Amino acid sequence: MKHEINEQGGAMIVSFIGDVDLQTSPDARKVLLDCVAKRMPILVDLSKVGYIDSSGVASLVESFQNAKKAGQNLVLVSVSDGALRVLKLARLDKVFTICDTLEDGLAAVG
């Protein structure tokens, strides 16, 4: 897994590339929690994530909870079909705000 972090429209955009699994989820967790510490809205782009397992989902949930406690928004954008299936299976599509596009995500946190 690789990641990219950009700033756009007053939000941090974290893009993950590759699988987010038991091996890579600690890195994903650190990246997300570091972004939460910057006290900006966060958009997590999952368009290039082919597979996410329960440890990857746990990293998203922990980051979401920490952001919420800090009064920040954390929104998922452009979620790949594979990742969306896992989120729906865990019923987390009802917990996270999930936007189809980056622009929709920026509007949601703006």
N, CA, C and O atoms as CSV, one atom per row, in Angstrom:
chain,resi,resn,atom,element,x,y,z
A,1,MET,N,N,0.837,-1.183,0.000
A,1,MET,CA,C,0.000,0.000,0.000
A,1,MET,C,C,0.875,1.236,0.000
A,1,MET,O,O,1.879,1.311,0.708
A,2,LYS,N,N,0.480,2.184,-0.793
A,2,LYS,CA,C,1.100,3.506,-0.793
A,2,LYS,C,C,0.028,4.512,-0.405
A,2,LYS,O,O,-1.163,4.200,-0.390
A,3,HIS,N,N,0.468,5.711,-0.097
A,3,HIS,CA,C,-0.508,6.767,0.191
A,3,HIS,C,C,0.025,8.103,-0.297
A,3,HIS,O,O,1.231,8.302,-0.440
A,4,GLU,N,N,-0.899,9.004,-0.547
A,4,GLU,CA,C,-0.575,10.378,-0.896
A,4,GLU,C,C,-1.430,11.284,-0.022
A,4,GLU,O,O,-2.584,10.975,0.276
A,5,ILE,N,N,-0.844,12.412,0.384
A,5,ILE,CA,C,-1.591,13.388,1.176
A,5,ILE,C,C,-1.490,14.729,0.464
A,5,ILE,O,O,-0.398,15.196,0.142
A,6,ASN,N,N,-2.636,15.337,0.225
A,6,ASN,CA,C,-2.697,16.659,-0.387
A,6,ASN,C,C,-3.656,17.517,0.417
A,6,ASN,O,O,-4.501,17.016,1.158
A,7,GLU,N,N,-3.503,18.814,0.252
A,7,GLU,CA,C,-4.419,19.748,0.873
A,7,GLU,C,C,-5.195,20.442,-0.226
A,7,GLU,O,O,-4.620,20.919,-1.205
A,8,GLN,N,N,-6.507,20.494,-0.058
A,8,GLN,CA,C,-7.331,21.156,-1.060
A,8,GLN,C,C,-8.583,21.689,-0.385
A,8,GLN,O,O,-9.222,20.978,0.391
A,9,GLY,N,N,-8.930,22.909,-0.668
A,9,GLY,CA,C,-10.165,23.476,-0.141
A,9,GLY,C,C,-10.263,23.446,1.367
A,9,GLY,O,O,-11.358,23.306,1.912
A,10,GLY,N,N,-9.126,23.576,2.064
A,10,GLY,CA,C,-9.127,23.579,3.520
A,10,GLY,C,C,-9.265,22.200,4.141
A,10,GLY,O,O,-9.541,22.079,5.334
A,11,ALA,N,N,-9.072,21.153,3.332
A,11,ALA,CA,C,-9.190,19.781,3.840
A,11,ALA,C,C,-7.936,18.991,3.478
A,11,ALA,O,O,-7.249,19.286,2.500
A,12,MET,N,N,-7.663,17.983,4.293
A,12,MET,CA,C,-6.580,17.040,3.990
A,12,MET,C,C,-7.202,15.919,3.159
A,12,MET,O,O,-8.245,15.371,3.518
A,13,ILE,N,N,-6.558,15.591,2.061
A,13,ILE,CA,C,-7.026,14.492,1.221
A,13,ILE,C,C,-5.998,13.374,1.301
A,13,ILE,O,O,-4.855,13.536,0.874
A,14,VAL,N,N,-6.413,12.239,1.852
A,14,VAL,CA,C,-5.542,11.076,1.997
A,14,VAL,C,C,-5.992,10.038,0.981
A,14,VAL,O,O,-7.117,9.541,1.035
A,15,SER,N,N,-5.101,9.721,0.059
A,15,SER,CA,C,-5.413,8.717,-0.965
A,15,SER,C,C,-4.586,7.472,-0.704
A,15,SER,O,O,-3.358,7.530,-0.643
A,16,PHE,N,N,-5.266,6.348,-0.551
A,16,PHE,CA,C,-4.573,5.072,-0.386
A,16,PHE,C,C,-4.564,4.338,-1.722
A,16,PHE,O,O,-5.541,4.363,-2.470
A,17,ILE,N,N,-3.444,3.688,-2.004
A,17,ILE,CA,C,-3.261,2.973,-3.257
A,17,ILE,C,C,-2.793,1.560,-2.926
A,17,ILE,O,O,-1.738,1.375,-2.320
A,18,GLY,N,N,-3.590,0.558,-3.329
A,18,GLY,CA,C,-3.245,-0.825,-3.033
A,18,GLY,C,C,-4.152,-1.390,-1.960
A,18,GLY,O,O,-5.185,-0.806,-1.630
A,19,ASP,N,N,-3.758,-2.528,-1.422
A,19,ASP,CA,C,-4.563,-3.210,-0.411
A,19,ASP,C,C,-4.284,-2.654,0.984
A,19,ASP,O,O,-3.139,-2.367,1.336
A,20,VAL,N,N,-5.336,-2.511,1.761
A,20,VAL,CA,C,-5.212,-2.113,3.167
A,20,VAL,C,C,-5.589,-3.349,3.983
A,20,VAL,O,O,-6.765,-3.650,4.190
A,21,ASP,N,N,-4.561,-4.048,4.435
A,21,ASP,CA,C,-4.776,-5.323,5.108
A,21,ASP,C,C,-3.945,-5.387,6.383
A,21,ASP,O,O,-3.387,-4.381,6.821
A,22,LEU,N,N,-3.867,-6.570,6.970
A,22,LEU,CA,C,-3.163,-6.738,8.245
A,22,LEU,C,C,-1.729,-6.222,8.182
A,22,LEU,O,O,-1.222,-5.666,9.156
A,23,GLN,N,N,-1.082,-6.403,7.045
A,23,GLN,CA,C,0.309,-5.960,6.897
A,23,GLN,C,C,0.427,-4.440,6.770
A,23,GLN,O,O,1.369,-3.849,7.296
A,24,THR,N,N,-0.516,-3.808,6.079
A,24,THR,CA,C,-0.383,-2.375,5.787
A,24,THR,C,C,-1.250,-1.476,6.666
A,24,THR,O,O,-1.044,-0.262,6.697
A,25,SER,N,N,-2.213,-2.055,7.378
A,25,SER,CA,C,-3.125,-1.211,8.164
A,25,SER,C,C,-2.436,-0.402,9.264
A,25,SER,O,O,-2.904,0.698,9.558
A,26,PRO,N,N,-1.342,-0.880,9.896
A,26,PRO,CA,C,-0.676,-0.007,10.866
A,26,PRO,C,C,-0.168,1.293,10.236
A,26,PRO,O,O,-0.221,2.350,10.864
A,27,ASP,N,N,0.321,1.216,9.000
A,27,ASP,CA,C,0.758,2.427,8.297
A,27,ASP,C,C,-0.435,3.329,7.992
A,27,ASP,O,O,-0.363,4.545,8.167
A,28,ALA,N,N,-1.530,2.728,7.537
A,28,ALA,CA,C,-2.735,3.502,7.238
A,28,ALA,C,C,-3.242,4.199,8.499
A,28,ALA,O,O,-3.627,5.368,8.460
A,29,ARG,N,N,-3.239,3.480,9.603
A,29,ARG,CA,C,-3.687,4.036,10.886
A,29,ARG,C,C,-2.844,5.240,11.273
A,29,ARG,O,O,-3.381,6.277,11.664
A,30,LYS,N,N,-1.516,5.107,11.165
A,30,LYS,CA,C,-0.625,6.206,11.529
A,30,LYS,C,C,-0.861,7.427,10.643
A,30,LYS,O,O,-0.926,8.553,11.136
A,31,VAL,N,N,-0.988,7.205,9.346
A,31,VAL,CA,C,-1.236,8.302,8.407
A,31,VAL,C,C,-2.527,9.030,8.778
A,31,VAL,O,O,-2.556,10.259,8.845
A,32,LEU,N,N,-3.584,8.272,9.016
A,32,LEU,CA,C,-4.876,8.885,9.330
A,32,LEU,C,C,-4.854,9.630,10.660
A,32,LEU,O,O,-5.369,10.745,10.753
A,33,LEU,N,N,-4.262,9.027,11.690
A,33,LEU,CA,C,-4.230,9.694,12.995
A,33,LEU,C,C,-3.338,10.937,12.959
A,33,LEU,O,O,-3.621,11.917,13.648
A,34,ASP,N,N,-2.272,10.909,12.171
A,34,ASP,CA,C,-1.449,12.114,11.995
A,34,ASP,C,C,-2.265,13.234,11.345
A,34,ASP,O,O,-2.119,14.403,11.703
A,35,CYS,N,N,-3.113,12.877,10.400
A,35,CYS,CA,C,-3.972,13.881,9.762
A,35,CYS,C,C,-5.014,14.420,10.732
A,35,CYS,O,O,-5.301,15.617,10.733
A,36,VAL,N,N,-5.578,13.549,11.551
A,36,VAL,CA,C,-6.542,13.997,12.560
A,36,VAL,C,C,-5.883,15.012,13.490
A,36,VAL,O,O,-6.518,15.985,13.895
A,37,ALA,N,N,-4.621,14.792,13.828
A,37,ALA,CA,C,-3.899,15.694,14.732
A,37,ALA,C,C,-3.724,17.093,14.137
A,37,ALA,O,O,-3.475,18.048,14.873
A,38,LYS,N,N,-3.850,17.222,12.840
A,38,LYS,CA,C,-3.699,18.543,12.188
A,38,LYS,C,C,-4.963,19.373,12.255
A,38,LYS,O,O,-4.983,20.521,11.811
A,39,ARG,N,N,-6.023,18.796,12.811
A,39,ARG,CA,C,-7.269,19.525,13.067
A,39,ARG,C,C,-7.881,20.154,11.818
A,39,ARG,O,O,-8.337,21.297,11.844
A,40,MET,N,N,-7.884,19.400,10.740
A,40,MET,CA,C,-8.534,19.822,9.502
A,40,MET,C,C,-9.518,18.734,9.085
A,40,MET,O,O,-9.362,17.580,9.482
A,41,PRO,N,N,-10.526,19.083,8.293
A,41,PRO,CA,C,-11.386,18.034,7.749
A,41,PRO,C,C,-10.544,17.062,6.916
A,41,PRO,O,O,-9.551,17.454,6.303
A,42,ILE,N,N,-10.955,15.797,6.903
A,42,ILE,CA,C,-10.183,14.770,6.204
A,42,ILE,C,C,-11.087,14.053,5.209
A,42,ILE,O,O,-12.189,13.616,5.540
A,43,LEU,N,N,-10.588,13.944,3.979
A,43,LEU,CA,C,-11.245,13.134,2.962
A,43,LEU,C,C,-10.351,11.939,2.704
A,43,LEU,O,O,-9.168,12.104,2.407
A,44,VAL,N,N,-10.893,10.748,2.811
A,44,VAL,CA,C,-10.124,9.530,2.572
A,44,VAL,C,C,-10.569,8.953,1.224
A,44,VAL,O,O,-11.683,8.448,1.080
A,45,ASP,N,N,-9.670,9.043,0.250
A,45,ASP,CA,C,-9.938,8.568,-1.104
A,45,ASP,C,C,-9.583,7.081,-1.184
A,45,ASP,O,O,-8.420,6.702,-1.053
A,46,LEU,N,N,-10.595,6.253,-1.401
A,46,LEU,CA,C,-10.392,4.808,-1.475
A,46,LEU,C,C,-10.597,4.279,-2.897
A,46,LEU,O,O,-10.867,3.093,-3.084
A,47,SER,N,N,-10.471,5.150,-3.891
A,47,SER,CA,C,-10.729,4.740,-5.275
A,47,SER,C,C,-9.724,3.724,-5.790
A,47,SER,O,O,-10.040,2.944,-6.689
A,48,LYS,N,N,-8.518,3.721,-5.234
A,48,LYS,CA,C,-7.478,2.819,-5.720
A,48,LYS,C,C,-7.157,1.710,-4.721
A,48,LYS,O,O,-6.084,1.108,-4.763
A,49,VAL,N,N,-8.103,1.452,-3.828
A,49,VAL,CA,C,-7.955,0.355,-2.863
A,49,VAL,C,C,-8.707,-0.845,-3.421
A,49,VAL,O,O,-9.933,-0.821,-3.535
A,50,GLY,N,N,-7.970,-1.894,-3.766
A,50,GLY,CA,C,-8.604,-3.087,-4.307
A,50,GLY,C,C,-9.238,-3.947,-3.233
A,50,GLY,O,O,-10.259,-4.595,-3.460
A,51,TYR,N,N,-8.621,-3.945,-2.055
A,51,TYR,CA,C,-9.070,-4.825,-0.974
A,51,TYR,C,C,-8.802,-4.146,0.353
A,51,TYR,O,O,-7.744,-3.550,0.554
A,52,ILE,N,N,-9.759,-4.236,1.253
A,52,ILE,CA,C,-9.568,-3.758,2.623
A,52,ILE,C,C,-10.131,-4.834,3.551
A,52,ILE,O,O,-11.243,-5.322,3.349
A,53,ASP,N,N,-9.349,-5.198,4.571
A,53,ASP,CA,C,-9.823,-6.224,5.505
A,53,ASP,C,C,-10.255,-5.562,6.811
A,53,ASP,O,O,-10.296,-4.336,6.918
A,54,SER,N,N,-10.573,-6.389,7.798
A,54,SER,CA,C,-11.105,-5.863,9.059
A,54,SER,C,C,-10.103,-4.961,9.781
A,54,SER,O,O,-10.510,-4.026,10.471
A,55,SER,N,N,-8.805,-5.225,9.637
A,55,SER,CA,C,-7.822,-4.358,10.290
A,55,SER,C,C,-7.780,-2.988,9.613
A,55,SER,O,O,-7.585,-1.970,10.278
A,56,GLY,N,N,-7.961,-2.962,8.306
A,56,GLY,CA,C,-8.029,-1.686,7.594
A,56,GLY,C,C,-9.278,-0.911,7.973
A,56,GLY,O,O,-9.237,0.303,8.173
A,57,VAL,N,N,-10.386,-1.626,8.070
A,57,VAL,CA,C,-11.643,-0.999,8.487
A,57,VAL,C,C,-11.501,-0.447,9.899
A,57,VAL,O,O,-11.984,0.647,10.190
A,58,ALA,N,N,-10.840,-1.200,10.781
A,58,ALA,CA,C,-10.632,-0.737,12.155
A,58,ALA,C,C,-9.828,0.561,12.177
A,58,ALA,O,O,-10.099,1.436,12.999
A,59,SER,N,N,-8.852,0.700,11.293
A,59,SER,CA,C,-8.069,1.939,11.210
A,59,SER,C,C,-8.953,3.109,10.793
A,59,SER,O,O,-8.818,4.213,11.320
A,60,LEU,N,N,-9.853,2.867,9.849
A,60,LEU,CA,C,-10.790,3.922,9.433
A,60,LEU,C,C,-11.719,4.304,10.577
A,60,LEU,O,O,-11.946,5.488,10.827
A,61,VAL,N,N,-12.255,3.306,11.270
A,61,VAL,CA,C,-13.197,3.571,12.360
A,61,VAL,C,C,-12.516,4.340,13.493
A,61,VAL,O,O,-13.076,5.308,14.008
A,62,GLU,N,N,-11.317,3.917,13.881
A,62,GLU,CA,C,-10.603,4.615,14.954
A,62,GLU,C,C,-10.335,6.070,14.572
A,62,GLU,O,O,-10.510,6.972,15.390
A,63,SER,N,N,-9.918,6.290,13.354
A,63,SER,CA,C,-9.644,7.655,12.893
A,63,SER,C,C,-10.919,8.481,12.869
A,63,SER,O,O,-10.917,9.648,13.259
A,64,PHE,N,N,-12.015,7.870,12.407
A,64,PHE,CA,C,-13.313,8.538,12.380
A,64,PHE,C,C,-13.738,8.947,13.789
A,64,PHE,O,O,-14.195,10.070,14.000
A,65,GLN,N,N,-13.589,8.035,14.754
A,65,GLN,CA,C,-13.978,8.327,16.133
A,65,GLN,C,C,-13.122,9.449,16.724
A,65,GLN,O,O,-13.643,10.333,17.404
A,66,ASN,N,N,-11.819,9.418,16.468
A,66,ASN,CA,C,-10.938,10.469,16.983
A,66,ASN,C,C,-11.258,11.811,16.348
A,66,ASN,O,O,-11.248,12.840,17.023
A,67,ALA,N,N,-11.541,11.802,15.058
A,67,ALA,CA,C,-11.902,13.052,14.385
A,67,ALA,C,C,-13.205,13.606,14.961
A,67,ALA,O,O,-13.319,14.806,15.214
A,68,LYS,N,N,-14.176,12.735,15.164
A,68,LYS,CA,C,-15.471,13.155,15.702
A,68,LYS,C,C,-15.305,13.772,17.090
A,68,LYS,O,O,-15.905,14.803,17.390
A,69,LYS,N,N,-14.481,13.131,17.942
A,69,LYS,CA,C,-14.232,13.671,19.290
A,69,LYS,C,C,-13.594,15.052,19.225
A,69,LYS,O,O,-13.830,15.891,20.094
A,70,ALA,N,N,-12.783,15.286,18.192
A,70,ALA,CA,C,-12.099,16.574,18.038
A,70,ALA,C,C,-12.952,17.589,17.279
A,70,ALA,O,O,-12.504,18.704,17.013
A,71,GLY,N,N,-14.174,17.205,16.934
A,71,GLY,CA,C,-15.059,18.115,16.219
A,71,GLY,C,C,-14.712,18.268,14.745
A,71,GLY,O,O,-15.052,19.275,14.124
A,72,GLN,N,N,-14.039,17.276,14.189
A,72,GLN,CA,C,-13.637,17.307,12.784
A,72,GLN,C,C,-14.504,16.362,11.964
A,72,GLN,O,O,-15.150,15.457,12.493
A,73,ASN,N,N,-14.498,16.598,10.669
A,73,ASN,CA,C,-15.170,15.693,9.745
A,73,ASN,C,C,-14.163,14.746,9.118
A,73,ASN,O,O,-13.049,15.148,8.781
A,74,LEU,N,N,-14.554,13.497,8.962
A,74,LEU,CA,C,-13.784,12.522,8.194
A,74,LEU,C,C,-14.777,11.849,7.255
A,74,LEU,O,O,-15.721,11.190,7.689
A,75,VAL,N,N,-14.541,12.029,5.963
A,75,VAL,CA,C,-15.462,11.563,4.938
A,75,VAL,C,C,-14.722,10.631,3.990
A,75,VAL,O,O,-13.565,10.879,3.651
A,76,LEU,N,N,-15.379,9.567,3.565
A,76,LEU,CA,C,-14.809,8.665,2.569
A,76,LEU,C,C,-15.288,9.104,1.189
A,76,LEU,O,O,-16.461,9.428,1.002
A,77,VAL,N,N,-14.368,9.110,0.228
A,77,VAL,CA,C,-14.727,9.524,-1.126
A,77,VAL,C,C,-14.248,8.499,-2.141
A,77,VAL,O,O,-13.255,7.801,-1.935
A,78,SER,N,N,-14.986,8.431,-3.244
A,78,SER,CA,C,-14.616,7.580,-4.380
A,78,SER,C,C,-14.253,6.165,-3.930
A,78,SER,O,O,-13.216,5.631,-4.325
A,79,VAL,N,N,-15.086,5.577,-3.124
A,79,VAL,CA,C,-14.803,4.255,-2.548
A,79,VAL,C,C,-14.916,3.188,-3.642
A,79,VAL,O,O,-15.931,3.105,-4.334
A,80,SER,N,N,-13.876,2.385,-3.789
A,80,SER,CA,C,-13.878,1.321,-4.795
A,80,SER,C,C,-14.968,0.299,-4.484
A,80,SER,O,O,-15.438,0.205,-3.350
A,81,ASP,N,N,-15.362,-0.457,-5.488
A,81,ASP,CA,C,-16.413,-1.466,-5.298
A,81,ASP,C,C,-16.023,-2.485,-4.229
A,81,ASP,O,O,-16.845,-2.862,-3.394
A,82,GLY,N,N,-14.762,-2.931,-4.258
A,82,GLY,CA,C,-14.304,-3.919,-3.282
A,82,GLY,C,C,-14.362,-3.396,-1.861
A,82,GLY,O,O,-14.823,-4.092,-0.956
A,83,ALA,N,N,-13.892,-2.165,-1.661
A,83,ALA,CA,C,-13.917,-1.567,-0.324
A,83,ALA,C,C,-15.352,-1.300,0.118
A,83,ALA,O,O,-15.689,-1.486,1.287
A,84,LEU,N,N,-16.196,-0.865,-0.813
A,84,LEU,CA,C,-17.583,-0.558,-0.465
A,84,LEU,C,C,-18.331,-1.827,-0.032
A,84,LEU,O,O,-19.159,-1.775,0.877
A,85,ARG,N,N,-18.047,-2.949,-0.670
A,85,ARG,CA,C,-18.678,-4.219,-0.275
A,85,ARG,C,C,-18.365,-4.545,1.188
A,85,ARG,O,O,-19.244,-4.951,1.949
A,86,VAL,N,N,-17.097,-4.361,1.565
A,86,VAL,CA,C,-16.694,-4.657,2.947
A,86,VAL,C,C,-17.367,-3.692,3.915
A,86,VAL,O,O,-17.845,-4.111,4.970
A,87,LEU,N,N,-17.412,-2.406,3.570
A,87,LEU,CA,C,-18.055,-1.420,4.442
A,87,LEU,C,C,-19.548,-1.712,4.590
A,87,LEU,O,O,-20.105,-1.578,5.679
A,88,LYS,N,N,-20.186,-2.106,3.507
A,88,LYS,CA,C,-21.617,-2.430,3.574
A,88,LYS,C,C,-21.859,-3.699,4.390
A,88,LYS,O,O,-22.826,-3.778,5.147
A,89,LEU,N,N,-20.988,-4.681,4.237
A,89,LEU,CA,C,-21.115,-5.920,4.996
A,89,LEU,C,C,-21.065,-5.643,6.501
A,89,LEU,O,O,-21.783,-6.266,7.282
A,90,ALA,N,N,-20.205,-4.696,6.892
A,90,ALA,CA,C,-20.077,-4.314,8.302
A,90,ALA,C,C,-21.087,-3.232,8.692
A,90,ALA,O,O,-21.089,-2.751,9.825
A,91,ARG,N,N,-21.940,-2.859,7.742
A,91,ARG,CA,C,-22.946,-1.800,7.936
A,91,ARG,C,C,-22.329,-0.435,8.253
A,91,ARG,O,O,-22.982,0.433,8.832
A,92,LEU,N,N,-21.090,-0.263,7.873
A,92,LEU,CA,C,-20.422,1.016,8.130
A,92,LEU,C,C,-20.769,2.073,7.090
A,92,LEU,O,O,-20.423,3.243,7.254
A,93,ASP,N,N,-21.448,1.670,6.027
A,93,ASP,CA,C,-21.940,2.653,5.071
A,93,ASP,C,C,-23.016,3.526,5.714
A,93,ASP,O,O,-23.362,4.584,5.188
A,94,LYS,N,N,-23.539,3.078,6.851
A,94,LYS,CA,C,-24.523,3.875,7.602
A,94,LYS,C,C,-23.831,4.789,8.628
A,94,LYS,O,O,-24.450,5.715,9.152
A,95,VAL,N,N,-22.567,4.530,8.905
A,95,VAL,CA,C,-21.818,5.305,9.903
A,95,VAL,C,C,-21.023,6.426,9.230
A,95,VAL,O,O,-21.093,7.587,9.633
A,96,PHE,N,N,-20.275,6.053,8.207
A,96,PHE,CA,C,-19.448,7.026,7.494
A,96,PHE,C,C,-20.285,7.821,6.498
A,96,PHE,O,O,-21.252,7.315,5.930
A,97,THR,N,N,-19.893,9.075,6.300
A,97,THR,CA,C,-20.385,9.810,5.147
A,97,THR,C,C,-19.537,9.345,3.971
A,97,THR,O,O,-18.311,9.441,4.008
A,98,ILE,N,N,-20.191,8.843,2.931
A,98,ILE,CA,C,-19.492,8.339,1.752
A,98,ILE,C,C,-19.959,9.152,0.554
A,98,ILE,O,O,-21.147,9.184,0.233
A,99,CYS,N,N,-19.011,9.806,-0.099
A,99,CYS,CA,C,-19.321,10.638,-1.261
A,99,CYS,C,C,-18.744,10.009,-2.521
A,99,CYS,O,O,-17.671,9.406,-2.497
A,100,ASP,N,N,-19.471,10.159,-3.616
A,100,ASP,CA,C,-19.048,9.555,-4.879
A,100,ASP,C,C,-17.797,10.213,-5.459
A,100,ASP,O,O,-16.967,9.543,-6.074
A,101,THR,N,N,-17.664,11.524,-5.262
A,101,THR,CA,C,-16.538,12.237,-5.864
A,101,THR,C,C,-15.824,13.097,-4.827
A,101,THR,O,O,-16.362,13.394,-3.760
A,102,LEU,N,N,-14.617,13.481,-5.163
A,102,LEU,CA,C,-13.839,14.384,-4.313
A,102,LEU,C,C,-14.569,15.712,-4.135
A,102,LEU,O,O,-14.590,16.274,-3.040
A,103,GLU,N,N,-15.160,16.205,-5.206
A,103,GLU,CA,C,-15.888,17.479,-5.137
A,103,GLU,C,C,-17.069,17.391,-4.168
A,103,GLU,O,O,-17.325,18.313,-3.393
A,104,ASP,N,N,-17.783,16.262,-4.229
A,104,ASP,CA,C,-18.896,16.065,-3.281
A,104,ASP,C,C,-18.379,16.002,-1.846
A,104,ASP,O,O,-19.013,16.522,-0.927
A,105,GLY,N,N,-17.224,15.363,-1.660
A,105,GLY,CA,C,-16.626,15.276,-0.334
A,105,GLY,C,C,-16.232,16.632,0.204
A,105,GLY,O,O,-16.466,16.941,1.372
A,106,LEU,N,N,-15.632,17.442,-0.655
A,106,LEU,CA,C,-15.254,18.806,-0.244
A,106,LEU,C,C,-16.482,19.618,0.143
A,106,LEU,O,O,-16.452,20.379,1.110
A,107,ALA,N,N,-17.551,19.454,-0.608
A,107,ALA,CA,C,-18.813,20.156,-0.280
A,107,ALA,C,C,-19.361,19.655,1.058
A,107,ALA,O,O,-19.902,20.437,1.841
A,108,ALA,N,N,-19.221,18.362,1.317
A,108,ALA,CA,C,-19.762,17.779,2.552
A,108,ALA,C,C,-19.022,18.290,3.786
A,108,ALA,O,O,-19.636,18.461,4.839
A,109,VAL,N,N,-17.713,18.537,3.676
A,109,VAL,CA,C,-16.950,19.003,4.837
A,109,VAL,C,C,-16.847,20.526,4.884
A,109,VAL,O,O,-16.446,21.093,5.900
A,110,GLY,N,N,-17.208,21.182,3.787
A,110,GLY,CA,C,-17.079,22.639,3.701
A,110,GLY,C,C,-18.201,23.323,4.406
A,110,GLY,O,O,-18.254,24.553,4.435
